[in-house]
Amino acid sequence: MHGATAGRSTRRAIGLLILLAWLASNLVPFGAARAAEPLLFGVLNQQTAVQTAERWNPILQYLSRKTGIPLRLAMGPTVRETDDMMARGSFDLLFSNHNFQHAHDGVYRVLARWAGPPVHGALVVARDSPWRTLADLEGRTVAFPSTEAFLAYVVPTAALRAAGVTVTARTAGHQDGALAQLKAGLVDAAGVNTRFLARYAQREGLSYRTLFVSEPFSEIPVLVHPRVADRQARALQKALLGMARDPEAAALLKAVDCQGFVAATDSDYANVRRAYRAITP
C-alpha cells in the first residue's frame, strides 16, 4: 500500500506541475493585463502642445474608461515630425488628414471624424489692411502654420498659384502662431483653417477680413492602423460615435469645444486627395 500511495502522490505531483506549466504559458496574469502598453494616439500639430493636451487628454481618458483600452497622446514637436512618425507607423490611432497624401495614402483606415459642419481653408488679412484681393498679396509675406498644414497651407497655396500670385511664406509652427503674427502686424496675411480662425478671433479679439475661402472639406478624421485588433477598433469607434449621446461625456465635450464624433468613410476625403495632387503632383 505504501508503494502504491507513493506512486499516486508522485503522479499527482507531476500532473500538478504540468497544469501549472500550462497555466503559466497560456494565461495572462491579471497584473500583466493591467500593465499593458497603451495604444499611441497621434494628433496633428494644430495648436501648441499644451493646448493639444488640454483638448485631447480628457477625450482619451474617456475612451479608455469606456473601452478598457489604454490610450496615450503622442505627437512630434512639429507637424513634419508628427508626419514622419505617421509614415513610420508609430501611431496606433491618429487624428490627421495628412495620411491622404499620395506617399502615405492607404495605410490608416477612417474610424470616425470630428463632428461639425465642413471646414474651409482661407487667406485673411487684418481688417484695416489695404489688401483687398489675392492679387494684392503679390510679393507680400504670408504666415502659415507649416508647409504641411492642409487647410491652412496646401489649400491657400493652391489658390495663390491658380491666381498667379507669388508670396513669401513664413511658417509659425501652428495655426495660433500664424494668427498671432498677423495680429501683431508681422505679416501681411495668414493662411488658416476657418474653424481655428473663428475660435482664435473670439478668444484674442482679432479683427480680420477674408480674401479667399475654399470649397468645403470634411472635418479631420480619427484613423486606425491595421495592426490594431478589429475588436479594439470597433470598440473605440463605438465609443467615439456614442460620445455625443452619453451624459457622462457632455461636460467633457463642452469643455474642449467639441460636438463629438460622427460616422465617416474613406470616400469622404476624395477632395482632400485632389487638393494634395494640385500642389504636389
Backbone as CSV, one residue per row, in Angstrom:
resi,resn,N_x,N_y,N_z,CA_x,CA_y,CA_z,C_x,C_y,C_z
1,MET,0.818,-1.199,0.000,0.000,0.000,0.000,0.857,1.256,0.000
2,HIS,1.939,1.173,0.809,2.796,2.354,0.911,3.362,2.733,-0.445
3,GLY,3.791,1.686,-1.210,4.361,1.962,-2.525,3.326,2.521,-3.482
4,ALA,2.087,1.983,-3.453,1.032,2.471,-4.333,0.662,3.911,-4.003
5,THR,0.593,4.192,-2.680,0.272,5.564,-2.258,1.332,6.540,-2.721
6,ALA,2.581,6.117,-2.603,3.686,6.981,-3.035,3.622,7.229,-4.528
7,GLY,3.248,6.158,-5.287,3.155,6.312,-6.731,2.066,7.286,-7.121
8,ARG,0.897,7.170,-6.444,-0.181,8.103,-6.743,0.207,9.530,-6.410
9,SER,0.900,9.684,-5.287,1.337,11.029,-4.878,2.293,11.631,-5.908
10,THR,3.174,10.758,-6.409,4.131,11.232,-7.406,3.420,11.657,-8.683
11,ARG,2.422,10.806,-9.123,1.695,11.136,-10.346,0.902,12.431,-10.170
12,ARG,0.293,12.602,-8.964,-0.452,13.839,-8.719,0.476,15.049,-8.761
13,ALA,1.676,14.882,-8.200,2.635,15.986,-8.191,3.065,16.348,-9.606
14,ILE,3.308,15.296,-10.413,3.705,15.548,-11.804,2.566,16.228,-12.562
15,GLY,1.333,15.727,-12.342,0.182,16.324,-13.001,0.000,17.775,-12.613
16,LEU,0.213,18.088,-11.320,0.090,19.475,-10.864,1.132,20.363,-11.523
17,LEU,2.355,19.857,-11.658,3.414,20.626,-12.302,3.081,20.898,-13.763
18,ILE,2.511,19.874,-14.451,2.127,20.067,-15.854,1.036,21.115,-15.964
19,LEU,0.024,21.069,-15.060,-1.062,22.042,-15.068,-0.542,23.453,-14.837
20,LEU,0.355,23.595,-13.860,0.918,24.914,-13.568,1.707,25.449,-14.759
21,ALA,2.445,24.548,-15.430,3.225,24.970,-16.589,2.299,25.441,-17.714
22,TRP,1.168,24.711,-17.915,0.210,25.106,-18.962,-0.409,26.459,-18.645
23,LEU,-0.797,26.641,-17.379,-1.382,27.914,-16.974,-0.410,29.059,-17.183
24,ALA,0.849,28.819,-16.831,1.860,29.872,-16.952,2.073,30.287,-18.395
25,SER,1.943,29.324,-19.326,2.222,29.621,-20.726,1.000,30.081,-21.505
26,ASN,-0.202,29.863,-20.971,-1.415,30.165,-21.725,-2.287,31.252,-21.133
27,LEU,-2.115,31.605,-19.896,-2.931,32.640,-19.281,-2.103,33.876,-19.004
28,VAL,-2.703,35.057,-19.203,-2.032,36.322,-18.915,-2.360,36.716,-17.483
29,PRO,-1.378,36.877,-16.635,-1.657,37.265,-15.250,-2.432,38.571,-15.200
30,PHE,-3.275,38.718,-14.177,-4.101,39.912,-14.026,-3.254,41.168,-13.991
31,GLY,-2.166,41.131,-13.249,-1.289,42.296,-13.133,-0.679,42.670,-14.465
32,ALA,-0.340,41.646,-15.285,0.257,41.938,-16.585,-0.754,42.595,-17.502
33,ALA,-2.010,42.155,-17.428,-3.039,42.753,-18.272,-3.223,44.224,-17.928
34,ARG,-3.163,44.549,-16.651,-3.334,45.928,-16.218,-2.175,46.796,-16.673
35,ALA,-0.999,46.131,-16.865,0.192,46.889,-17.227,0.402,46.918,-18.739
36,ALA,-0.623,46.551,-19.530,-0.491,46.521,-20.983,-0.080,47.890,-21.515
37,GLU,0.756,47.861,-22.540,1.203,49.111,-23.144,0.011,49.839,-23.771
38,PRO,-0.121,51.130,-23.553,-1.236,51.875,-24.163,-1.049,52.012,-25.662
39,LEU,-2.146,52.132,-26.376,-2.085,52.457,-27.794,-1.735,53.935,-27.934
40,LEU,-0.871,54.244,-28.868,-0.465,55.637,-29.084,-1.463,56.331,-30.015
41,PHE,-2.007,57.436,-29.530,-2.989,58.224,-30.276,-2.299,59.499,-30.737
42,GLY,-1.957,59.554,-32.010,-1.282,60.724,-32.556,-2.262,61.831,-32.894
43,VAL,-1.844,63.066,-32.699,-2.688,64.229,-33.018,-1.867,65.224,-33.831
44,LEU,-2.447,65.675,-34.923,-1.814,66.661,-35.789,-1.529,67.952,-35.020
45,ASN,-0.389,68.558,-35.278,0.007,69.797,-34.601,-0.758,70.986,-35.167
46,GLN,-1.907,71.280,-34.580,-2.679,72.453,-34.978,-2.581,73.556,-33.932
47,GLN,-2.271,73.173,-32.709,-2.128,74.118,-31.607,-0.825,73.820,-30.877
48,THR,-0.540,74.562,-29.830,0.629,74.262,-29.024,0.452,72.902,-28.356
49,ALA,1.555,72.342,-27.861,1.495,71.046,-27.195,0.588,71.109,-25.965
50,VAL,0.648,72.214,-25.229,-0.185,72.360,-24.024,-1.660,72.399,-24.403
51,GLN,-2.005,73.187,-25.423,-3.403,73.272,-25.861,-3.899,71.938,-26.409
52,THR,-3.030,71.231,-27.115,-3.400,69.919,-27.638,-3.685,68.946,-26.509
53,ALA,-2.828,68.960,-25.494,-3.033,68.064,-24.345,-4.316,68.423,-23.595
54,GLU,-4.578,69.708,-23.433,-5.799,70.137,-22.730,-7.055,69.664,-23.463
55,ARG,-6.987,69.637,-24.774,-8.162,69.216,-25.556,-8.287,67.697,-25.615
56,TRP,-7.190,67.014,-25.879,-7.272,65.594,-26.200,-7.152,64.647,-25.017
57,ASN,-6.415,65.014,-23.982,-6.278,64.076,-22.857,-7.627,63.720,-22.220
58,PRO,-8.545,64.667,-22.003,-9.854,64.275,-21.456,-10.615,63.317,-22.382
59,ILE,-10.508,63.529,-23.690,-11.178,62.636,-24.638,-10.577,61.239,-24.569
60,LEU,-9.260,61.159,-24.539,-8.605,59.846,-24.493,-8.890,59.128,-23.177
61,GLN,-8.940,59.882,-22.085,-9.264,59.265,-20.796,-10.680,58.708,-20.809
62,TYR,-11.607,59.432,-21.418,-12.982,58.954,-21.543,-13.027,57.668,-22.367
63,LEU,-12.367,57.665,-23.516,-12.366,56.485,-24.371,-11.766,55.275,-23.654
64,SER,-10.718,55.514,-22.888,-10.092,54.415,-22.143,-11.043,53.840,-21.104
65,ARG,-11.775,54.727,-20.408,-12.743,54.250,-19.415,-13.847,53.434,-20.076
66,LYS,-14.323,53.889,-21.231,-15.443,53.227,-21.900,-15.060,51.886,-22.510
67,THR,-13.840,51.780,-22.996,-13.440,50.583,-23.729,-12.505,49.653,-22.965
68,GLY,-11.881,50.171,-21.903,-10.872,49.376,-21.212,-9.560,49.308,-21.970
69,ILE,-9.427,50.109,-23.026,-8.205,50.120,-23.842,-7.384,51.352,-23.464
70,PRO,-6.217,51.170,-22.879,-5.412,52.346,-22.503,-4.902,53.081,-23.736
71,LEU,-5.002,54.407,-23.697,-4.564,55.259,-24.800,-3.621,56.328,-24.273
72,ARG,-2.658,56.703,-25.094,-1.729,57.761,-24.676,-1.527,58.734,-25.830
73,LEU,-1.642,60.019,-25.530,-1.446,61.062,-26.524,0.011,61.088,-26.974
74,ALA,0.211,61.269,-28.275,1.575,61.342,-28.805,1.596,62.280,-29.998
75,MET,2.659,63.043,-30.115,2.838,63.919,-31.270,4.292,64.360,-31.315
76,GLY,4.767,64.707,-32.495,6.109,65.233,-32.610,6.150,66.708,-32.265
77,PRO,7.337,67.267,-32.074,7.456,68.695,-31.755,6.952,69.597,-32.869
78,THR,6.961,69.107,-34.113,6.497,69.884,-35.259,5.573,69.015,-36.107
79,VAL,4.854,69.661,-37.029,3.980,68.923,-37.938,4.796,67.910,-38.741
80,ARG,5.935,68.343,-39.239,6.754,67.446,-40.066,7.185,66.215,-39.280
81,GLU,7.569,66.414,-38.038,7.997,65.257,-37.234,6.816,64.349,-36.900
82,THR,5.626,64.934,-36.688,4.431,64.109,-36.481,4.117,63.317,-37.747
83,ASP,4.245,63.968,-38.905,4.026,63.269,-40.171,5.051,62.153,-40.379
84,ASP,6.293,62.408,-39.975,7.321,61.370,-40.087,6.978,60.172,-39.205
85,MET,6.454,60.446,-38.008,6.025,59.362,-37.125,4.883,58.578,-37.763
86,MET,3.959,59.298,-38.397,2.862,58.646,-39.115,3.413,57.746,-40.213
87,ALA,4.382,58.254,-40.978,4.951,57.488,-42.088,5.648,56.220,-41.595
88,ARG,6.233,56.292,-40.408,6.898,55.111,-39.826,5.909,54.160,-39.164
89,GLY,4.647,54.554,-39.072,3.658,53.710,-38.407,3.771,53.757,-36.901
90,SER,4.265,54.871,-36.355,4.459,54.970,-34.899,3.142,55.041,-34.138
91,PHE,2.084,55.540,-34.788,0.804,55.727,-34.104,-0.126,54.542,-34.361
92,ASP,-0.827,54.146,-33.303,-1.865,53.124,-33.446,-3.166,53.755,-33.928
93,LEU,-3.428,54.955,-33.443,-4.573,55.753,-33.892,-4.057,57.153,-34.175
94,LEU,-4.799,57.886,-34.997,-4.280,59.167,-35.452,-5.420,60.108,-35.805
95,PHE,-5.288,61.371,-35.388,-6.218,62.432,-35.771,-5.477,63.321,-36.753
96,SER,-5.737,63.113,-38.041,-4.995,63.843,-39.068,-5.650,63.622,-40.417
97,ASN,-5.413,64.550,-41.350,-5.782,64.308,-42.739,-4.549,64.236,-43.640
98,HIS,-3.368,64.237,-43.046,-2.142,64.195,-43.827,-1.874,62.807,-44.406
99,ASN,-2.557,61.804,-43.895,-2.394,60.456,-44.441,-2.936,60.341,-45.859
100,PHE,-3.701,61.343,-46.322,-4.265,61.280,-47.668,-3.302,61.788,-48.737
101,GLN,-2.101,62.215,-48.330,-1.061,62.494,-49.302,-0.697,61.184,-50.004
102,HIS,-0.328,61.293,-51.281,-0.069,60.095,-52.078,0.956,59.169,-51.411
103,ALA,1.987,59.761,-50.812,3.060,58.945,-50.230,2.591,58.109,-49.043
104,HIS,1.514,58.520,-48.385,1.067,57.836,-47.170,-0.315,57.202,-47.307
105,ASP,-0.978,57.428,-48.413,-2.371,57.016,-48.570,-2.521,55.494,-48.539
106,GLY,-3.625,55.046,-47.946,-3.959,53.634,-47.988,-3.497,52.810,-46.811
107,VAL,-2.799,53.418,-45.853,-2.326,52.658,-44.687,-3.358,52.732,-43.562
108,TYR,-3.602,53.920,-43.055,-4.575,54.089,-41.967,-6.000,54.048,-42.513
109,ARG,-6.925,53.564,-41.694,-8.333,53.447,-42.079,-9.168,54.435,-41.260
110,VAL,-10.170,55.045,-41.888,-11.036,56.020,-41.222,-11.975,55.303,-40.254
111,LEU,-11.993,55.781,-38.986,-12.922,55.256,-37.977,-14.125,56.169,-37.789
112,ALA,-13.875,57.460,-37.739,-14.915,58.459,-37.477,-14.293,59.808,-37.790
113,ARG,-15.074,60.867,-37.629,-14.495,62.199,-37.806,-15.029,63.142,-36.745
114,TRP,-14.275,64.193,-36.532,-14.682,65.277,-35.634,-16.022,65.822,-36.137
115,ALA,-16.999,65.959,-35.262,-18.329,66.418,-35.675,-18.314,67.906,-36.005
116,GLY,-19.279,68.297,-36.798,-19.403,69.706,-37.124,-19.530,69.912,-38.615
117,PRO,-19.872,71.121,-39.020,-20.015,71.421,-40.444,-18.679,71.325,-41.155
118,PRO,-18.695,71.277,-42.481,-17.437,71.247,-43.232,-16.569,72.453,-42.897
119,VAL,-15.289,72.283,-43.092,-14.334,73.360,-42.815,-13.708,73.826,-44.124
120,HIS,-13.074,74.993,-44.060,-12.510,75.607,-45.255,-11.102,76.103,-44.953
121,GLY,-10.307,76.175,-45.992,-9.048,76.898,-45.894,-9.298,78.344,-46.278
122,ALA,-8.505,79.255,-45.733,-8.741,80.670,-46.017,-7.437,81.452,-45.981
123,LEU,-7.464,82.585,-46.634,-6.413,83.587,-46.524,-7.054,84.839,-45.959
124,VAL,-6.513,85.346,-44.859,-7.105,86.502,-44.202,-6.055,87.581,-43.972
125,VAL,-6.538,88.814,-43.867,-5.695,89.964,-43.551,-6.339,90.705,-42.389
126,ALA,-5.615,91.616,-41.785,-6.196,92.446,-40.729,-7.300,93.312,-41.330
127,ARG,-8.309,93.617,-40.531,-9.464,94.353,-41.047,-9.065,95.718,-41.617
128,ASP,-8.049,96.356,-41.040,-7.625,97.675,-41.536,-6.536,97.583,-42.604
129,SER,-6.282,96.366,-43.115,-5.269,96.186,-44.145,-5.725,96.816,-45.464
130,PRO,-4.786,97.344,-46.278,-5.151,97.890,-47.598,-5.382,96.801,-48.638
131,TRP,-4.996,95.541,-48.350,-5.092,94.468,-49.329,-6.537,93.978,-49.427
132,ARG,-7.037,93.910,-50.682,-8.440,93.574,-50.903,-8.644,92.304,-51.736
133,THR,-7.650,91.925,-52.518,-7.780,90.754,-53.381,-6.518,89.904,-53.262
134,LEU,-6.588,88.693,-53.807,-5.396,87.841,-53.812,-4.258,88.506,-54.582
135,ALA,-4.596,89.193,-55.664,-3.564,89.857,-56.465,-2.787,90.893,-55.641
136,ASP,-3.447,91.488,-54.649,-2.785,92.476,-53.800,-1.680,91.863,-52.945
137,LEU,-1.696,90.540,-52.808,-0.692,89.870,-51.973,0.598,89.571,-52.731
138,GLU,0.672,89.932,-53.992,1.875,89.687,-54.767,3.102,90.290,-54.060
139,GLY,4.088,89.432,-53.785,5.316,89.859,-53.123,5.188,90.081,-51.633
140,ARG,4.009,89.876,-51.068,3.800,90.113,-49.636,4.202,88.878,-48.817
141,THR,4.271,89.075,-47.507,4.627,87.988,-46.593,3.363,87.396,-45.989
142,VAL,3.250,86.080,-46.079,2.074,85.377,-45.583,2.515,84.322,-44.568
143,ALA,1.868,84.314,-43.406,2.183,83.337,-42.367,1.328,82.091,-42.552
144,PHE,1.952,80.932,-42.432,1.265,79.650,-42.457,1.697,78.860,-41.224
145,PRO,0.849,77.980,-40.743,1.277,77.152,-39.598,2.527,76.354,-39.932
146,SER,2.506,75.701,-41.101,3.647,74.938,-41.605,3.351,74.596,-43.048
147,THR,4.338,74.152,-43.755,4.114,73.768,-45.146,3.407,72.421,-45.242
148,GLU,3.161,71.771,-44.108,2.442,70.502,-44.083,0.957,70.679,-43.767
149,ALA,0.543,71.870,-43.343,-0.851,72.093,-42.944,-1.752,72.055,-44.171
150,PHE,-2.751,71.189,-44.163,-3.594,71.021,-45.347,-4.465,72.251,-45.615
151,LEU,-5.426,72.524,-44.730,-6.345,73.642,-44.957,-5.642,74.993,-44.890
152,ALA,-4.626,75.088,-44.053,-4.001,76.386,-43.811,-2.788,76.659,-44.692
153,TYR,-2.332,75.665,-45.457,-1.212,75.912,-46.382,-1.478,75.344,-47.777
154,VAL,-1.767,74.044,-47.845,-1.949,73.413,-49.152,-3.063,74.086,-49.932
155,VAL,-4.219,74.256,-49.305,-5.380,74.830,-49.998,-5.153,76.302,-50.367
156,PRO,-4.718,77.177,-49.434,-4.465,78.574,-49.829,-3.347,78.716,-50.862
157,THR,-2.318,77.884,-50.754,-1.215,77.967,-51.711,-1.671,77.582,-53.106
158,ALA,-2.537,76.571,-53.188,-3.097,76.202,-54.495,-3.890,77.363,-55.082
159,ALA,-4.623,78.089,-54.242,-5.396,79.244,-54.719,-4.478,80.358,-55.205
160,LEU,-3.392,80.610,-54.471,-2.445,81.644,-54.891,-1.787,81.270,-56.216
161,ARG,-1.423,80.010,-56.367,-0.805,79.580,-57.628,-1.784,79.712,-58.789
162,ALA,-3.039,79.336,-58.546,-4.047,79.438,-59.598,-4.255,80.896,-60.016
163,ALA,-4.053,81.820,-59.055,-4.213,83.250,-59.357,-2.928,83.871,-59.886
164,GLY,-1.861,83.090,-59.970,-0.597,83.607,-60.460,0.092,84.544,-59.490
165,VAL,-0.151,84.363,-58.204,0.396,85.258,-57.175,1.537,84.557,-56.432
166,THR,2.654,85.254,-56.297,3.811,84.723,-55.570,3.969,85.483,-54.263
167,VAL,4.099,84.754,-53.164,4.255,85.384,-51.855,5.486,84.827,-51.163
168,THR,5.889,85.494,-50.102,6.955,84.988,-49.236,6.290,84.279,-48.067
169,ALA,6.518,82.976,-47.968,5.880,82.183,-46.914,6.721,82.216,-45.642
170,ARG,6.026,82.419,-44.521,6.687,82.369,-43.211,5.932,81.351,-42.353
171,THR,6.627,80.331,-41.869,5.964,79.305,-41.062,6.025,79.672,-39.584
172,ALA,4.937,79.332,-38.881,4.808,79.739,-37.477,4.714,78.561,-36.511
173,GLY,4.685,77.339,-37.010,4.652,76.174,-36.122,3.266,75.607,-35.902
174,HIS,2.263,76.496,-35.765,0.874,76.059,-35.584,-0.038,77.228,-35.957
175,GLN,-1.336,76.948,-36.011,-2.273,77.952,-36.505,-2.362,79.171,-35.593
176,ASP,-2.355,78.949,-34.289,-2.393,80.091,-33.381,-1.192,80.998,-33.600
177,GLY,-0.044,80.388,-33.891,1.169,81.174,-34.128,1.054,82.031,-35.379
178,ALA,0.472,81.471,-36.439,0.301,82.228,-37.681,-0.629,83.417,-37.462
179,LEU,-1.721,83.192,-36.737,-2.668,84.271,-36.481,-2.100,85.309,-35.517
180,ALA,-1.262,84.866,-34.582,-0.620,85.809,-33.670,0.305,86.748,-34.440
181,GLN,0.994,86.220,-35.448,1.858,87.071,-36.269,1.039,88.088,-37.062
182,LEU,-0.121,87.643,-37.557,-0.989,88.576,-38.270,-1.494,89.670,-37.332
183,LYS,-1.925,89.284,-36.156,-2.445,90.257,-35.198,-1.376,91.271,-34.797
184,ALA,-0.121,90.793,-34.690,0.971,91.678,-34.285,1.492,92.542,-35.440
185,GLY,0.960,92.340,-36.646,1.410,93.134,-37.779,2.742,92.704,-38.350
186,LEU,3.165,91.463,-38.051,4.460,90.975,-38.520,4.384,90.409,-39.936
187,VAL,3.180,90.110,-40.391,2.978,89.591,-41.742,1.788,90.316,-42.369
188,ASP,1.655,90.179,-43.689,0.564,90.848,-44.396,-0.711,90.029,-44.421
189,ALA,-0.593,88.721,-44.333,-1.761,87.843,-44.390,-1.416,86.526,-43.701
190,ALA,-2.443,85.693,-43.514,-2.227,84.381,-42.889,-3.112,83.348,-43.559
191,GLY,-2.566,82.158,-43.726,-3.336,81.027,-44.205,-3.847,80.248,-42.997
192,VAL,-5.149,79.944,-42.990,-5.745,79.370,-41.785,-6.840,78.360,-42.119
193,ASN,-7.160,77.567,-41.126,-8.346,76.710,-41.088,-9.458,77.573,-40.494
194,THR,-10.605,77.666,-41.154,-11.644,78.594,-40.709,-12.166,78.296,-39.308
195,ARG,-12.166,77.033,-38.917,-12.647,76.710,-37.564,-11.711,77.300,-36.514
196,PHE,-10.406,77.169,-36.738,-9.453,77.745,-35.785,-9.438,79.262,-35.865
197,LEU,-9.672,79.788,-37.039,-9.741,81.246,-37.200,-10.846,81.829,-36.334
198,ALA,-12.043,81.243,-36.397,-13.174,81.764,-35.618,-12.890,81.687,-34.125
199,ARG,-12.312,80.572,-33.704,-12.029,80.404,-32.280,-10.967,81.398,-31.806
200,TYR,-9.905,81.554,-32.602,-8.826,82.469,-32.225,-9.329,83.905,-32.202
201,ALA,-10.103,84.297,-33.217,-10.593,85.675,-33.295,-11.449,86.023,-32.084
202,GLN,-12.275,85.070,-31.663,-13.126,85.319,-30.493,-12.299,85.397,-29.221
203,ARG,-11.340,84.505,-29.100,-10.534,84.448,-27.873,-9.563,85.614,-27.759
204,GLU,-8.954,86.000,-28.889,-7.885,87.002,-28.853,-8.311,88.379,-29.368
205,GLY,-9.546,88.510,-29.798,-10.020,89.805,-30.275,-9.416,90.220,-31.600
206,LEU,-9.184,89.258,-32.485,-8.608,89.572,-33.793,-9.697,90.056,-34.747
207,SER,-9.484,91.226,-35.338,-10.382,91.732,-36.378,-9.726,91.442,-37.729
208,TYR,-10.438,90.757,-38.595,-9.825,90.322,-39.857,-10.803,90.469,-41.014
209,ARG,-10.250,90.359,-42.227,-11.058,90.345,-43.435,-10.581,89.177,-44.292
210,THR,-11.494,88.453,-44.904,-11.167,87.258,-45.677,-10.993,87.603,-47.156
211,LEU,-9.837,87.209,-47.721,-9.579,87.425,-49.145,-9.918,86.185,-49.976
212,PHE,-9.843,85.026,-49.353,-10.118,83.772,-50.059,-10.672,82.757,-49.080
213,VAL,-11.680,82.014,-49.511,-12.182,80.886,-48.739,-12.414,79.728,-49.709
214,SER,-12.057,78.543,-49.304,-12.060,77.387,-50.199,-13.415,76.687,-50.270
215,GLU,-13.469,75.650,-51.080,-14.599,74.724,-51.077,-14.651,74.024,-49.716
216,PRO,-15.769,73.407,-49.354,-15.857,72.724,-48.060,-15.101,71.390,-48.052
217,PHE,-14.510,71.102,-46.912,-13.834,69.822,-46.691,-14.379,69.201,-45.408
218,SER,-14.472,67.877,-45.394,-14.909,67.192,-44.177,-13.918,67.435,-43.051
219,GLU,-14.439,67.495,-41.833,-13.575,67.649,-40.662,-12.560,66.506,-40.587
220,ILE,-11.517,66.728,-39.823,-10.413,65.765,-39.732,-10.901,64.430,-39.150
221,PRO,-10.433,63.318,-39.713,-10.873,62.016,-39.221,-9.993,61.457,-38.109
222,VAL,-10.565,60.518,-37.387,-9.795,59.658,-36.495,-9.500,58.395,-37.287
223,LEU,-8.240,58.006,-37.328,-7.774,56.894,-38.152,-7.215,55.784,-37.280
224,VAL,-7.207,54.573,-37.817,-6.657,53.440,-37.078,-5.668,52.699,-37.971
225,HIS,-4.572,52.268,-37.375,-3.553,51.499,-38.098,-4.007,50.047,-38.207
226,PRO,-3.686,49.348,-39.298,-4.153,47.965,-39.462,-3.658,46.989,-38.408
227,ARG,-2.604,47.341,-37.669,-2.133,46.398,-36.657,-3.046,46.351,-35.429
228,VAL,-3.904,47.352,-35.246,-4.817,47.355,-34.109,-5.887,46.290,-34.353
229,ALA,-6.127,45.448,-33.343,-7.099,44.365,-33.472,-8.476,44.909,-33.835
230,ASP,-9.198,44.175,-34.681,-10.522,44.617,-35.115,-11.456,44.875,-33.941
231,ARG,-11.414,44.019,-32.930,-12.314,44.193,-31.783,-12.002,45.499,-31.050
232,GLN,-10.732,45.859,-30.966,-10.366,47.120,-30.329,-10.814,48.299,-31.187
233,ALA,-10.599,48.193,-32.501,-11.008,49.274,-33.404,-12.518,49.490,-33.339
234,ARG,-13.270,48.397,-33.314,-14.737,48.522,-33.252,-15.177,49.130,-31.920
235,ALA,-14.523,48.736,-30.827,-14.875,49.276,-29.512,-14.593,50.770,-29.446
236,LEU,-13.465,51.186,-29.985,-13.118,52.607,-29.979,-14.040,53.402,-30.888
237,GLN,-14.379,52.839,-32.031,-15.312,53.507,-32.938,-16.677,53.696,-32.271
238,LYS,-17.159,52.648,-31.604,-18.451,52.730,-30.914,-18.421,53.796,-29.827
239,ALA,-17.323,53.865,-29.077,-17.204,54.858,-28.008,-17.131,56.274,-28.584
240,LEU,-16.396,56.453,-29.666,-16.311,57.770,-30.300,-17.681,58.243,-30.777
241,LEU,-18.386,57.368,-31.486,-19.686,57.747,-32.039,-20.739,57.936,-30.959
242,GLY,-20.534,57.304,-29.801,-21.506,57.415,-28.720,-21.302,58.601,-27.802
243,MET,-20.187,59.316,-27.940,-19.891,60.416,-27.020,-20.981,61.475,-27.001
244,ALA,-21.486,61.848,-28.179,-22.462,62.944,-28.258,-23.766,62.604,-27.557
245,ARG,-24.054,61.299,-27.369,-25.305,60.879,-26.736,-25.111,60.448,-25.280
246,ASP,-23.882,60.480,-24.812,-23.567,59.987,-23.463,-23.547,61.150,-22.473
247,PRO,-24.445,61.158,-21.479,-24.449,62.245,-20.483,-23.108,62.397,-19.780
248,GLU,-22.401,61.282,-19.616,-21.086,61.341,-18.953,-20.106,62.197,-19.745
249,ALA,-20.280,62.265,-21.065,-19.344,62.992,-21.913,-19.747,64.441,-22.152
250,ALA,-20.952,64.830,-21.742,-21.476,66.158,-22.080,-20.576,67.289,-21.590
251,ALA,-20.220,67.258,-20.319,-19.386,68.333,-19.769,-17.999,68.325,-20.393
252,LEU,-17.492,67.136,-20.632,-16.164,66.995,-21.238,-16.154,67.630,-22.619
253,LEU,-17.141,67.294,-23.445,-17.192,67.825,-24.806,-17.331,69.341,-24.817
254,LYS,-18.149,69.855,-23.918,-18.313,71.310,-23.836,-17.011,71.987,-23.461
255,ALA,-16.283,71.384,-22.533,-15.033,71.983,-22.058,-13.968,72.030,-23.143
256,VAL,-13.981,71.048,-24.042,-12.956,71.012,-25.087,-13.486,71.505,-26.430
257,ASP,-14.676,72.140,-26.408,-15.258,72.728,-27.613,-15.401,71.703,-28.728
258,CYS,-16.045,70.582,-28.403,-16.234,69.506,-29.368,-17.685,69.057,-29.347
259,GLN,-18.257,68.819,-30.526,-19.625,68.328,-30.624,-19.686,66.807,-30.610
260,GLY,-18.551,66.171,-30.458,-18.483,64.717,-30.512,-17.903,64.265,-31.839
261,PHE,-18.173,63.025,-32.191,-17.646,62.444,-33.417,-18.790,61.783,-34.182
262,VAL,-18.684,61.764,-35.501,-19.738,61.199,-36.337,-19.123,60.200,-37.310
263,ALA,-20.004,59.395,-37.917,-19.548,58.374,-38.850,-18.887,59.014,-40.064
264,ALA,-17.874,58.362,-40.581,-17.162,58.846,-41.766,-16.558,57.654,-42.487
265,THR,-16.310,57.830,-43.771,-15.679,56.794,-44.567,-14.518,57.391,-45.350
266,ASP,-13.718,56.530,-45.910,-12.562,56.959,-46.674,-12.972,57.841,-47.854
267,SER,-14.111,57.559,-48.467,-14.537,58.311,-49.651,-14.900,59.763,-49.336
268,ASP,-15.147,60.068,-48.064,-15.451,61.444,-47.682,-14.274,62.387,-47.915
269,TYR,-13.100,61.835,-48.169,-11.888,62.647,-48.265,-11.297,62.656,-49.674
270,ALA,-12.147,62.379,-50.673,-11.688,62.396,-52.058,-11.174,63.775,-52.465
271,ASN,-11.847,64.849,-52.018,-11.390,66.188,-52.412,-10.108,66.592,-51.689
272,VAL,-9.847,65.969,-50.541,-8.565,66.210,-49.866,-7.427,65.659,-50.724
273,ARG,-7.643,64.468,-51.243,-6.632,63.873,-52.127,-6.409,64.751,-53.362
274,ARG,-7.484,65.266,-53.939,-7.354,66.115,-55.124,-6.560,67.382,-54.811
275,ALA,-6.817,67.971,-53.659,-6.099,69.197,-53.281,-4.609,68.926,-53.119
276,TYR,-4.267,67.804,-52.511,-2.840,67.472,-52.385,-2.195,67.308,-53.754
277,ARG,-2.918,66.652,-54.675,-2.338,66.446,-56.015,-2.170,67.770,-56.752
278,ALA,-3.031,68.756,-56.457,-2.936,70.043,-57.140,-1.646,70.793,-56.805
279,ILE,-1.151,70.565,-55.598,0.064,71.286,-55.178,1.302,70.416,-55.226
280,THR,1.109,69.099,-55.154,2.227,68.154,-55.214,1.843,67.014,-56.144
281,PRO,1.957,67.217,-57.443,1.556,66.191,-58.424,2.294,64.866,-58.198
